[in-house]
Amino acid sequence: MRYEFSKVGGDIEKAAELLNQDEVGIVPCDTIYGLTARVRAENAEKLYEIKRRPQSKSFIHLMSLDDLKRSSLIVPKELYDVWPAPLTCILASEDGLSTVAVRIPADDYIQALIALTGPLFSTSVNFSGSPSLIGYEEIKKAFSSLVSFMVRADREGAGMPSTLLDVTKKPWRVIRQGAFDVSNLI
């Protein structure tokens, strides 16, 4: 790791610059810390390698509402009433050939970072098959040699990942219950 920042008073421009240079970093989200890189195929390859993750599993795309509206994804209008939130939804492309897991994070820092970089890949900080690492120091110990930078949260999070909801067909299906209660949606 070459750089370490603090979320509060940190250098968000430097973190964005590194992401725009296709570096991989660890940033706190509205849920748990995430391994993060710009949405590009070569960056997905880096994340697969760092996590030792099978390529059959894709990564969450963090984006702004504006990015989502400009995308070619089918977004049920109910989601616009709840996003931003710790809710990740699997959305279908308009051509029906692919799906993407999308989250609009409810965190000012991440939203500001996305405004400077465009959509970001995000995945929990862990090696595939192992529990997610929650605390900054344990993450730093395990991953600092594998990433270019880390951003320390202003406070430790609750340690719950986002809820994962498949909205590609009715009835919608909860894949992972997490930090968001979807009972009003399904």
C-alpha positions in Angstrom: 0.0 0.0 0.0 1.4 3.3 -1.0 -1.3 5.7 0.4 -3.5 5.8 3.5 -6.2 8.4 3.9 -8.9 9.2 6.4 -12.5 9.6 5.2 -12.9 12.7 7.3 -10.4 15.3 6.2 -8.9 12.9 3.8 -7.7 13.5 0.3 -10.7 12.3 -1.8 -9.1 13.8 -4.9 -6.0 11.6 -4.5 -8.1 8.5 -4.0 -10.1 9.4 -7.1 -6.9 10.0 -9.1 -5.6 6.5 -8.1 -8.9 4.9 -9.1 -8.8 6.8 -12.4 -5.3 5.3 -12.9 -7.0 1.9 -12.5 -5.5 1.2 -9.1 -7.3 -0.9 -6.5 -8.1 0.5 -3.1 -10.1 -0.2 0.0 -12.8 2.3 1.0 -15.5 2.4 3.6 -19.0 2.2 2.2 -22.4 2.7 3.8 -22.2 -1.0 4.8 -18.7 -2.5 5.2 -15.3 -1.8 3.7 -15.0 -2.7 0.1 -12.3 -3.6 -2.3 -12.8 -1.0 -5.0 -11.8 -0.2 -8.6 -13.3 1.5 -11.6 -15.7 -0.5 -13.6 -13.4 -1.9 -16.4 -12.7 -5.5 -17.4 -9.0 -5.3 -16.5 -9.9 -4.0 -13.0 -12.3 -6.9 -12.5 -9.3 -9.2 -13.3 -7.3 -7.5 -10.6 -10.1 -7.9 -8.1 -10.5 -11.6 -8.9 -6.8 -12.1 -8.4 -6.7 -10.2 -5.1 -9.7 -12.0 -3.7 -8.8 -15.4 -5.1 -12.4 -15.4 -6.4 -13.8 -17.6 -9.2 -14.6 -15.5 -12.3 -18.1 -17.0 -12.3 -19.0 -14.5 -9.5 -19.4 -10.9 -10.6 -18.9 -7.7 -8.6 -21.3 -5.0 -7.4 -21.4 -1.8 -9.3 -21.6 1.3 -7.1 -23.0 4.2 -9.1 -24.9 7.4 -8.8 -28.6 7.7 -9.6 -27.7 9.7 -12.7 -25.3 7.0 -13.9 -28.1 4.4 -13.4 -30.6 6.5 -15.3 -28.2 6.7 -18.2 -27.5 3.0 -18.2 -29.2 0.4 -20.3 -30.5 -1.5 -17.3 -34.1 -2.2 -16.5 -34.9 -0.5 -13.2 -38.2 -1.0 -11.5 -39.5 2.5 -10.5 -40.0 1.4 -6.8 -36.2 1.3 -6.5 -35.9 5.0 -7.1 -38.0 5.5 -4.0 -35.6 3.7 -1.7 -32.2 4.4 -3.3 -29.7 5.5 -2.1 -29.6 2.7 0.5 -27.6 -0.3 1.6 -29.6 -2.3 -1.0 -28.0 -4.1 -4.0 -30.3 -5.1 -6.8 -29.6 -7.5 -9.6 -30.9 -5.7 -12.7 -31.4 -7.0 -16.3 -30.0 -5.2 -19.3 -32.6 -3.9 -21.8 -31.5 -6.6 -24.3 -32.0 -9.3 -21.7 -28.6 -10.8 -22.3 -26.9 -9.9 -19.0 -27.5 -8.8 -15.4 -25.6 -6.4 -13.2 -25.7 -6.1 -9.4 -26.1 -2.3 -8.7 -26.1 -0.3 -5.5 -26.6 3.4 -5.0 -24.7 4.0 -1.8 -26.1 6.2 1.0 -22.7 7.6 1.8 -21.6 11.1 0.9 -17.9 10.1 0.6 -18.6 7.3 -1.8 -21.0 9.4 -3.8 -18.4 12.1 -4.1 -15.8 9.5 -5.2 -18.2 8.2 -7.8 -18.7 11.7 -9.1 -15.0 11.9 -9.7 -14.5 8.4 -11.1 -17.7 7.1 -12.5 -19.1 3.7 -11.5 -17.0 1.5 -9.2 -16.7 -2.2 -8.6 -17.1 -3.0 -5.0 -16.7 -6.3 -3.2 -16.3 -7.3 0.5 -12.8 -7.3 1.8 -12.0 -11.0 2.2 -10.5 -13.9 0.4 -13.1 -15.9 -1.4 -14.9 -18.3 0.9 -13.8 -16.5 4.1 -15.8 -14.2 6.2 -15.7 -10.5 5.4 -13.2 -8.5 7.3 -14.8 -5.6 9.3 -12.2 -3.7 11.3 -9.7 -1.4 9.6 -6.6 -2.8 11.4 -7.5 -6.5 10.5 -8.1 -5.4 6.9 -4.8 -3.4 6.8 -2.9 -6.5 8.1 -4.4 -8.8 5.5 -4.7 -6.6 2.4 -2.3 -3.6 2.6 0.3 -5.4 0.4 -2.3 -6.1 -2.2 -3.8 -2.6 -2.8 -2.5 0.8 -3.7 -4.5 2.7 -1.0 -6.8 2.5 1.9 -9.3 5.0 3.3 -10.1 4.8 7.1 -13.7 5.3 8.1 -14.6 8.0 10.6 -16.2 5.3 12.7 -16.4 1.5 12.5 -19.5 0.4 10.7 -22.2 -2.0 11.8 -20.5 -4.8 9.9 -23.5 -5.8 7.8 -23.3 -6.1 4.0 -26.0 -4.7 1.8 -29.2 -6.7 1.2 -29.0 -8.4 -2.2 -32.3 -8.5 -4.1 -32.9 -10.1 -7.5 -35.5 -7.9 -9.4 -35.0 -9.4 -12.8 -38.3 -11.3 -12.6 -41.4 -11.4 -10.4 -41.6 -12.3 -7.6 -38.5 -10.5 -6.5 -36.2 -12.8 -4.5 -33.9 -12.0 -1.6 -30.5 -13.5 -2.3 -28.8 -12.2 0.9 -30.5 -10.4 3.8 -28.3 -7.6 5.0 -28.5 -4.1 6.2 -31.7 -3.1 4.3 -35.2 -4.3 5.2 -37.0 -5.1 1.9 -40.3 -6.1 3.4 -42.0 -3.0 1.9 -40.7 -3.9 -1.6 -41.6 -7.5 -1.9 
